[in-house]
Amino acid sequence: MDLKSMTLQELEECMKSLQEPKFRAKQLYEWMHKHLAFSWDEMKNIPKKLKEKISDAGYVMYGAEKEDCFVSELDGTRKYLFRLYDGNIIESVFMKYKHGNSVCISSQAGCRMGCRFCASTLGGLDRNLEPSEMLSQIYAIQKDIGERVSHVVMMGTGEPLDNDRNVLRFLELITSENGQNISQRNITISTCGIVPKIRELEKKHLQITLAISLHAPNDEKRRELMPIANKYSMEELFDACRFYFKETGRRMTFEYSLVAGVNDRPEDARELCQRLEGFSCHVNLIPVNPIKERNFSQSMPKSIMEFKKILEKNRVNVTIRREMGADINAACGQLRRTKLQSEK
């Protein structure tokens, strides 16, 4: 019953059920997905009677209301807190790069994956986000900055493949030529490695980038950091990744958060190289963001550079993620948790 989560075809069926002409669906769709309307008042050419009819039939239009915005004095990164219709808080990040404007969005309110170094999972999972609530993060940011977003990264709060049905609908809507028409190749989905969901995603033959949160060179260390590793071994995960590459032709990205004294030693780097041998991939090294509830520390710059050099020596494509918005707690989950604690 959420209009903003409907495809154009579904909206046409909706209008038909309300005994309205087909063209009204196109008008509504464009108001929501091209003109980024968040309220009925913004839809100037939609008759008042139709708006009342839609409301009386129980249809809604979920969005995300800006609760707060923090702007980094270091690099202009903007961290947004959005409030949803049920009071839940989510967060998004706007980042400006040479290649275009990028937005990192949340797919869930909270997370149940339990990764030890992540603030998003400390309070558990509240609920999945609707497609419209994912879209609304992007739309609200575009309206706020007055610029178009060209790249979308699903690395905010939540595990996207734990909400795969809604995420797939979101992808269909955000890439639609009737809406924002963002290229699939400019969209990245990050997952902790839910193997059956990766297998299902392979069959969709999408052109998105799939980023795997790896964070360890072997099963033993990965289980210390990520509970999901107790269910799926690295061998199972890598088999799924190889098949994903075979089916889509899209190079994988492996995210590797460096934790001092845990997974950042030279022997860890060498073991990771062995694990990745012959694999078409890119490794993104991430200096871990310390959170007060955990005793993990960020690796020293010297250790990070040594780790990178070992990978490069072994012909692994690697970069170090540039820290964005460090002065505004732009790391995933930090601001949301602070806000929720202040409301208790």
N, C-alpha and C positions, 0 to 999 in steps of 0.2 A: 504493500500500500504506500510505499515511499516513492514518490514521483521521480525524484532526482536519481534514484537507483535503477530506473527503468530504461531500456533501450527505446529507440524511436519507434520500432515496431510494437513494442508493448504499450507505449503511450497511445499509439493509434488504436489499439484494441481497447484501451481504457476510454478514449473519447467515444468510440463506437458504443461501448456499454452505457455511456451517459447520453447517447443519442445526439452527439455533437459531430460536426463535420471533421473529416480526416486532417485538414490543414491546421486545425487547432493544435494537434499533437506536435507538428513541426514548430509552430510558434512557441509552445511551452518549452520544447527541447532547446531551442536556440536561446530563449531567455535564461534558462538554467545553465547551459553548457557553453554558450558563446558570449552572452552578455553578462554572465556571472551574477544573475539576480538571486538574492537570498530571501526576498519577500514578495508577496503578491503585489504590493504597492509599486514595485519597480516595473511590473509587467504592464506597460501602458496600453497595449492593444488587445489585452485579454478582457472580455466583458465581465462586469461585476457579477452577473447572473451565473456565468460559468465558474467563476471563483467560488461562489457560494455552493454551487452544485458539487464541485470537487470536494469542498470541505464537508458538506453534508453526507457525502458518500464514504467519508472516513479516510480519504487520502491525505497524506502529509508530505512535507518537503524538509527532510532533515538537513541540518547544516552544522556549522561550527562557529560559535561566537567568540571573537577575540577577547580574551580575558586580560592578557598582558603581552608586552613586547619589549625585549631587551636588545639593545644595539651595541655591538662590540666597537670600542674605540680603537681596537687594534687593526681590524680588517673589514669592518662594516657588516659582518655576519649578524643576522637578526634571528633571535630565538623567540618563538611564539608559544604562548599557552592559550589553548582554546577550550571553551566549556561547551559540552554537548547538551542535548535537550534534557537528559536525565541527571545532569549535575556532574557527570564524569569530566575529568580534566585530561587533555592530551597535549602533546607538544610537537612542534615542527621547527625546522631550521631552514632559513634562506641563506644561500651562499652565492656570491658572485665570483665567477671564474672567467678566464679569457675565452673559453669555449661557449660561455653562455650562463644564464641564471639557472641555478640548481636548487631544488627543494627536497629536503629529507622529511618524509612524512611517517606518521604512526599508522599501524594497521590494527592495533588492539589497545584497549585501555588497560594498561598493566601487561604482565606476561607471566606465563607459568613454566617457562623453560628452565629457570633457576641457575643460569650461568653465573658463576661465582664473582666475576669482576664487573657485573652490570647492575646499575642502580634501578633499571626498569623492572626487574623481576622481584625486588625486595618485598613489595606489597602483594605479590601474586597477580592473578588475572581477574579483572572485573568483568569485562565482556569483549566480544568481537566488535569491530567497527563495521558499520554498513558501508557499501560502496560510496554512497553520497557523502558520508563523513570523511572518507579519504579524499574524495574529490574536493570537498569544501575547504580542506586545508590549503590546497593549491590555489583554488579560486580566491579565497580570502586574502592570501598573500599577494597574488597578482593585483587585486584591487587596492591593497594597502600601499604597494610600492609603485603602482602605475606602470609596471613593465611585465612583459611576457616571460613565463617560465619555459625553458626549453628542455630541461633534464629533471627527471624524478628518480629519487633514491628511496627505496622502502627499507630504511635502516633505523627508523625511529622506534618508539615503544612498540613492543609486540613481535611475535614470530609470524611473518606473512603466510607461511605454509600451514600454520595452525588455524588460519582463517582463509583457506585457499578458495573456497567458493565465492566469497565476497571480493577477494583480491582479483580473481579472474574477471568478475563483472566490472570491477574498477578499471582493469586494463582495457577491456572492451570499450568502455565509455571514454576514457582519457585519450585513447588513440583514434577515436571515431572522427571521420572527416566532417561530420556534422557538429562536432564540438571543438575541443582544443587541438585535436589532430597532432598530438605529440608522437613522434616516431617511437616504435617499440625499441629500436636500437639505442634510444636515449633514456631507457628505463632500466633500473637495476633493482633486483629483488635479492635481499640478503636473508639467508636461512642458516639456522644452527645445524641443519643436516637431518631433516626428517626424511629418511630414505624412501619410503613408499610414496610420499607426496612429490619427491623429485622425479620418481618413476612416472607418476601420473602427469607431471608437467612436461616431461619429455614428449609425450604423445600429442601435446598441443602444437608442437612445432612453432613456438613463438620465437621472436628474434630479440627478446630481452636478454640482458646480461644477468647471469645467475652468480651471486657471490656467496661462497660457503664460509661460514665462521669456523675456522679450523683450530687455530690457537695452540696447537701442540703437534709435535712430530710423531707421537705414538699414542696408542690407546691408553696406557697407564696414566700419562700426564693429562691427556684429554679428559679422562674420567674425573680427575681432581678438579678441573675447571668447569666442565660442562656435563650435567646429569644426563643429557641426551646420549652421551657416549656410552652409557651403561646399557643402552638399548640397541644401538647400531655401531658396529665396529668401523674402524677406518677403512678396512678392506671393503666392507659393504658400501660405505659412503663413496669411496673412490670408484668402485664398479659402476655406481649410479651416475657419477660425474662423467666417466668415460662414455657411457651410453648417451648421456645428455649431449655431449659434444658431437658424437657420431650422428645423432638424430637432427641436431640443429645447426651444427657447424659453428656454434658460438663458443669462443674461448672462455674458459672458466676463470673466475677470480677467487683467490683464497685470501680471506682476511686472517691476519695473525697478530693478535694483541700481545705485545711484549711485556711480561711481568718480571720484575727484577728477581733474579735468583730462582725462578720457577721454570721458565721456558726460553730464556734469552742467552743461554750459554753457547759457545762455539760448537760444542758437540750436538746441541739441539739443532743448530743451523745445518750441520753436516747431515744429520739424520733426516731432516726435512728435505734436503736435496735428493737424498736417495729415494725418499717417498715420492717425489715429484718427477723422477727421471722419466723422460719420454712423454711427459704430459704437457699438452698445449694449454698453458695457463699463465696467469699473472698473479704475483703475490703482493699484497698490500700490507706492509708492516705498520702497526698502529701502537704508538706509545700509550699504554693503558691509562685511563683516567682514574686516579685514586678516588675512592669513596670512603667516607668515614666509617661505614658499617663493616668494611672489610680491611684486612691488613696487607693488601697487595700494594706494592710500590711500583712506580714507573721506572723502566730501565734507564740506566745512565746513557747519555748521548754516545759515549764511546762504545758501549755494548751494542747499541742499536746500529751504529755504523759498521762495526765488525761483523755483526749478523748479516747485514746487507751485502758486504763485500764477499762473504763466503758464498752467498746465493749467486751473486753475479759471476764469481769465479767458476761456478758450476753451471753457468748459462741459464740461470733461472731469471725470468723477467720479473723485476722487483722494483717497488717504489716505497717510500716512507710517506704515510699520509700526513699532509700538512695540517697542523692543529689550527682549527678555525674557531673563533669566538671563545678562546680560553678564559677571557676575563668576565664572561657572562654565563659560565657553567653550561656551555652549549653541548656538552656530552649527553648522550642519550639517558633520559630518566632523571637527571639531577634536579632540574627545575620543577618538574612535575611532583617529585617526591617532597621537595621543600614546600610547595604550595599546599599539598594535601595535608602535610603535618601541621601547617599553620592554621588549617581549618578545623582541626580536631578540637 
